[in-house]
Amino acid sequence: MRYSREELIKAVSGQMPEKRWKHTEGVMHSAVVLAKQYGADPVKADLAALMHDVAKFWPIDKQERVIRENDLDQDLLANDKQLWHAEVGYHVARHEYGIEDEEILDAIRYHTSGRVGMTLLDKVICLADYIEPGRDFPGVNNIRELANHSLEEGLVAGLDSTISFLLEKRKVIYPLTVLARNDLVRQIK
């Protein structure tokens, strides 16, 4: 890694509005708590959470260019633009900030969609993004409660919430999200 934690905080916080930085700080806190509770590496959880929204406020045309020019997941371009920053963030964390740990990079990459076979760190970052203290949406307290007992139950509730929201708005649902949800339901059973 090319940067210290303090340098990363300065670089990442400078790329987003203060409100989104507060969200990132909440995700960092929640990720460390979940990591300690469920046996993931809290240092990796902190770093992945710090970097998870690094590209969130980049212009959409810049995000698209990064995806196209760097042989990233082209399927994302046919889906909601809200998903793009995770793929771009994965690339930026690796190539601009020198993060080489694949587990951290994947947790950044899949924090919005989930994936089949999510690692423990993937689950921690995805769930922390749902439940950080600043989040306020219908059902978030239920997701927080479930997260106290099971990463998988919390994530299924979170993904169900996302899918329900997208259905209600008649939006396209990214197939990987459905596959991730179904995989987690199988793990629970």
C-alpha positions in Angstrom: 0.0 0.0 0.0 1.4 3.4 -1.0 -0.5 5.5 1.6 -0.9 5.6 5.3 -4.3 5.4 6.8 -4.2 9.1 7.6 -3.3 9.9 3.9 -6.1 7.7 2.7 -8.6 9.4 5.0 -7.5 12.8 3.6 -7.6 11.6 0.0 -11.0 9.9 0.2 -12.7 12.5 2.4 -11.6 15.1 -0.1 -13.5 13.4 -2.9 -17.0 13.5 -1.3 -19.4 15.9 0.4 -19.1 16.0 4.2 -22.4 14.1 4.6 -21.0 11.2 2.6 -17.8 11.3 4.6 -19.9 11.0 7.8 -21.5 7.9 6.2 -18.1 6.5 5.4 -17.0 7.0 9.0 -20.2 5.2 10.1 -19.4 2.3 7.8 -15.9 2.1 9.1 -17.1 2.0 12.7 -19.9 -0.6 11.9 -17.5 -2.7 9.9 -15.0 -2.9 12.7 -17.7 -3.8 15.2 -19.1 -6.5 12.9 -15.6 -7.8 12.1 -14.8 -8.3 15.8 -18.2 -9.9 16.4 -18.0 -12.4 13.6 -14.2 -13.1 13.4 -13.1 -11.0 10.3 -10.0 -9.0 10.4 -10.9 -5.5 11.8 -7.9 -3.8 10.1 -9.0 -5.1 6.7 -12.6 -4.2 7.5 -11.6 -0.6 8.4 -9.6 -0.2 5.2 -12.3 -1.7 2.9 -14.9 0.5 4.6 -12.7 3.6 4.3 -12.4 2.9 0.5 -15.8 1.6 -0.3 -17.3 4.9 -1.7 -14.0 6.4 -3.0 -15.5 6.9 -6.5 -19.1 7.5 -5.5 -19.1 11.2 -6.4 -17.0 10.9 -9.5 -18.9 12.1 -12.6 -20.8 9.3 -14.3 -19.0 9.8 -17.6 -15.6 9.4 -15.7 -16.9 6.2 -14.0 -18.1 4.8 -17.3 -14.7 5.6 -18.9 -12.8 3.8 -16.1 -15.0 0.7 -16.6 -14.7 0.7 -20.4 -10.9 1.5 -20.5 -9.8 -0.9 -17.9 -11.6 -4.1 -18.9 -13.9 -4.0 -15.8 -17.3 -5.6 -15.6 -19.0 -4.2 -18.8 -22.4 -5.8 -17.7 -22.7 -3.0 -15.1 -23.1 -0.4 -17.8 -26.5 -1.9 -18.7 -27.6 -1.6 -15.1 -28.2 1.2 -12.6 -25.4 3.7 -12.4 -25.6 3.5 -8.6 -23.7 0.2 -8.9 -20.8 1.6 -11.0 -18.9 3.3 -8.1 -18.1 -0.1 -6.5 -16.4 -1.5 -9.6 -14.6 1.8 -10.2 -13.7 2.0 -6.5 -12.1 -1.5 -6.7 -10.0 -0.3 -9.6 -9.0 3.0 -8.0 -8.1 1.3 -4.7 -5.8 -1.0 -6.5 -4.2 1.3 -9.1 -4.3 4.7 -7.5 -3.9 3.8 -3.9 -1.8 0.7 -4.1 -4.1 -1.7 -2.2 -3.1 -5.2 -3.3 -5.1 -7.4 -0.8 -7.7 -9.2 -3.0 -10.0 -9.7 0.0 -10.2 -6.0 0.6 -10.5 -5.2 -3.1 -13.4 -7.7 -3.5 -15.2 -6.3 -0.5 -15.0 -2.9 -2.1 -16.1 -4.3 -5.5 -19.1 -6.2 -4.2 -20.4 -3.9 -1.4 -23.4 -2.7 -3.4 -24.4 -5.9 -5.2 -23.2 -8.8 -3.1 -22.2 -11.9 -4.9 -22.5 -15.7 -4.7 -20.0 -17.1 -2.2 -19.4 -13.8 -0.4 -16.4 -13.9 1.9 -16.7 -13.0 5.5 -15.2 -9.5 4.7 -17.6 -9.1 1.8 -20.5 -9.7 4.2 -19.1 -7.3 6.8 -18.7 -4.4 4.4 -22.0 -4.9 2.6 -23.9 -5.1 5.9 -22.0 -2.3 7.5 -23.0 -0.1 4.6 -26.7 -0.9 5.3 -26.6 -0.4 9.1 -24.2 2.4 9.8 -25.6 4.7 12.4 -26.5 7.5 10.0 -28.7 5.3 7.8 -32.4 6.0 8.1 -34.8 4.1 5.8 -37.8 1.8 6.4 -36.7 -1.4 7.9 -33.1 -0.4 8.9 -33.7 -1.1 12.6 -34.9 -4.6 11.7 -31.7 -5.1 9.7 -29.6 -3.8 12.6 -31.3 -6.2 15.0 -30.8 -9.2 12.7 -27.1 -8.1 12.2 -26.6 -8.6 16.0 -27.4 -12.3 15.6 -26.4 -13.2 12.0 -24.5 -11.6 9.2 -26.5 -13.7 6.7 -29.9 -12.8 8.2 -29.0 -9.2 8.2 -27.8 -9.2 4.7 -30.8 -11.1 3.4 -33.0 -8.4 5.0 -30.8 -5.7 3.5 -30.9 -7.1 0.0 -34.7 -7.8 0.3 -35.1 -4.1 1.2 -33.1 -3.1 -1.8 -34.9 -5.4 -4.1 -38.3 -4.3 -2.8 -37.3 -0.7 -3.3 -36.2 -1.4 -6.9 -39.4 -3.3 -7.6 -41.5 -0.5 -6.2 -39.7 2.0 -8.5 -40.0 -0.4 -11.5 -36.2 -0.4 -11.8 -33.9 -3.1 -13.2 -32.5 -5.4 -10.6 -28.9 -6.3 -11.0 -28.9 -10.1 -11.4 -25.9 -10.6 -9.1 -27.9 -9.1 -6.3 -30.6 -11.7 -6.7 -28.0 -14.5 -6.9 -26.2 -13.2 -3.8 -29.5 -13.0 -1.9 -30.5 -16.5 -2.9 -27.0 -17.9 -2.0 -27.3 -16.3 1.5 -30.8 -17.8 2.0 -29.3 -21.2 1.1 -26.6 -20.6 3.7 -29.1 -19.8 6.4 -31.1 -23.0 5.6 
